[in-house]
Every structure is written in C-alpha cells, then in structure tokens.
Amino acid sequence: MDSHSLSVLLAFASLVLGILAAAIFVYIVVPRRRRAKAKAATPPPVNKAPPPEPETPPAPKQTVKVKQHSLFVIFSHPDTTTDERLTEWLRNKGASYDAVKKVFLIDGQQPSNPITVANAFLPGEIPDLLRGESHEPIRGVSLLVKPPLHKRRNQQMHVYVALAKELHEIFNGDMLNADREPATESTYTQIIG
C-alpha cells in the first residue's frame, strides 16, 4: 500500500466515524430534549377531589436539635424585695456564682451539666447576690440548660422544669419559652422529652 491510498483510507474511516458519532448524538440527545419540552408543555394533572384533611393534628414533636433550653421568668413587680427573695431561693438551691460569666449555676441531678440562672435582660449578667453586690432591681431571670445526649439521662430536665415552675410560682410573673411566648405544658413536655 502506498502512502496516497493509506491517507485516502484514513480520511474515509474518519468520515465514517464522524457520521456514526453524529448519528449516536442525534439518537441519544435529541429525544431527551423533545421529552423535556413535552413534559414542560403538558400541565400537571388536576385532582378534582380535595385531599382529606386529618381529623386530629399530630402532637408537636421536637424535630430540630436544640443546643440549649431556655425559659424566662419575668417578675411582675421587680424591687428590692424580689431581689431578696431571689437571693434566698438561690441559697436554698445551693447555687454557685460564676464570676467570669456573671451567672449562677445550680448542680441539680447532673453537676457536669449545671442549670444556669442569668439575667433575662441584656447583657444577661446578674450581680453576685450572695455577696450583696449593689445593682438595680432584677426584672427577670432566664434558666438555661443543655439537653442530654441520651434520652435516658434526662433527670436534669425534670429538675430544670421543676425549678422554672417554682420560680414562676414564687415571683408570680410571666413564664416565657425560648421564643419569648408564654410557656405551656407542651413546652415542658418538649423539654423533658
């Protein structure tokens, strides 16, 4: 075979392969585009019967993983007597003061995960009431606790809810959840798990 006939043969083979590639392209890609256009052009089927509505709404479940539970007790009439009652309550609960964070910590059932008592209003710092630091009357407190990693270890959540309810009764104030809405029994149920 001479070089001239070899180059003609290679050119012919390239032409055949090019036509074959174009045929494959048309066979695969063009029908997909047509199907996509047809699908976009047809309206979705209309269901004439409305879907049945559930008879009872499902119970709210805690679907979002919470990093920290928060409950706020806003005092109805903050003054020096409420501060004195709060100081006495903290003493009775064995609270310790964290001077760095400027909050009180209550051990509860799990000292490794203490319940934090802070000022409900910004900046969230509370003076050391046990040492008699001077301050303006505290208008409310927030109770904070991290949820347990395992549901079987939720004893601290029971203590947390009991402390919040006790504060609510003592100070006859407003109990608010993390969204600053009134706390209800379902709020407590979600916290306890």
N, C-alpha and C positions, 0 to 999 in steps of 0.2 A: 504494500500500500504506500502510495506516495503521500507527501505532506499536503498536497492540494485536496485530495479526496478525503483525507483524515479531517481536515478543517471543515469541509462541507458536511461530513457525517456528524461532527460535534455540533455544528450550527443547527442541523436538523434535529438532533437529540435535544438541544436546548429549547428549540421552538416547541417540540412535543411536550417537554416537561413544563414549560411556561403555560401552554394551553391546559394541561392537566391541572396545574395549580389554580388557574383561573376557574376551571370547572368545579373544583373542590370548594373554592371560596364562594362561588355562587350557590352551590348546593347547601352549604352549611350556614353562611351568614345571612343571605337574603331571606330565607324562610323565617329566621328569628326576628328580623326586623318587621316582616309582614305580620307575624303573630303579635309582636309588641304593639304595633299600630292598631291591629284589630282589637286587641284587648283594651287598649286605651279608648277606642271609639265606642265600644259597647258599654251601655250604662249598667251599673250593678243591678242585680235582680231585686225587685221590690217585694218585701214581705208584707202582705196585706194584713196579716193578723199581728197585733202588737204582742211583744213578748210578755209572758205572765210575770207579774210583779211578786216578789217574795212576800209571804204573809207576815213574817216577823223579821226585823233586821237582825243580822248576825251580831253576836256580842263583840264589842271592840277588843281587838287583840293588839298587843304591843308588837308591831311589826318592825319598827325602827329600833335599832340597837341604841340604848341610852347610855351615855357616858357617865351621867350623874343625875340623880333625882334631886329635885328642888321643890320645897314647899315654903311658902311665905306666910308668916303670921303678922298682920298689920294691927297695931294696937289701936283701940277705939279712942282712948284719951291718954296720950303719952304725957307723962310728967315725972317728977322725981319719985313718986310712989311706985310707978310702973318699973322704974329702974331698980328700985329696992327689991321689989318682988322678983324681978328677973335675976338679980344678984343672988337672992336666996334660992331660987329654983336651980341656978347653975351650981351653987354649993351642994345642994341636995343630990344632984345628979353626978357629982364628982368630976365636974368639968375642969379641964386644964387650959391655961391660956397659951396660945402660940404667939409669941411676941414678934416673930418675923412676919407672919401672915395677918396678925392682928385679928384673930378669931378664937373662939373657944372650941375645944374638942371634947366630945363625950365618947368614952370607950364602948359602951353598950355591951353586946354579946361578943363582938369581934374587935379587940383592940387594934388589930392590924388594919382595920377599915373603920376608923372613927367617924362619928357623926359630927359635922361641922356646924357651928352656930355662928352666923355672921350678921352684920347689919343688913337689913333688907333694902336699904337705900345706898346709892353710890356714895363713896367708893367701896362699900361693903366691909369696911373696917369697923371694929367695935372696940371701945376702950376696955382696959382691964378693970372690969367692975369689981373683981375680987380684991383688988388693991386700992379701990376707991379713987380711980383716976377721974378728974373732973371733965365734964363734957355737957353738951346739950342733951335733953331727953331723947332716948332712943325711940323712934316711931314704929319700929317693927324689926323682926328678925327673920332670917332665912335659914332653913335647915337643909343641909346638903349631905348627900352620901352617895358613894359609888355602888352600883348594883353588883351582886355577887357574880363570880364567873360561872358557878354552878347553881342551879335552882334549889338543890338540896341544902345549900348553905345560906338560906335567906332569913336566918334568925335575926340578923341585924336589920332587915327591912321591917320586921314586926316591931322591933324596938323603935325604929325610926318613925313609923306611923303612930305608935303609941305616944311618943314624945311630942309629935306635932299636934295630936289631938289634945293632949294635956295642956300644952301652951295655949291652944285655941280656947280651951275652957277657962284657964286661969285669967287670961287677958281679955276675954270676951271681944275679940277682934275679928278681922276677916281672915279666913284661910284661903290662900290662893295657890294654884298649881304653877308649874313651870311656865305656862303661857299667860300667867297673871289673870287667870279666870278662876271663879270660885271652885274650890276643891270639893269633890263629891265622893261618895262611897266607891264609885267606879275608878276614881283616881287612886284611892288607896288599894283597891284590888289590883290595878295595873302595877303599882309599886311592889306589892308583896309577891305578885306573880302567881 
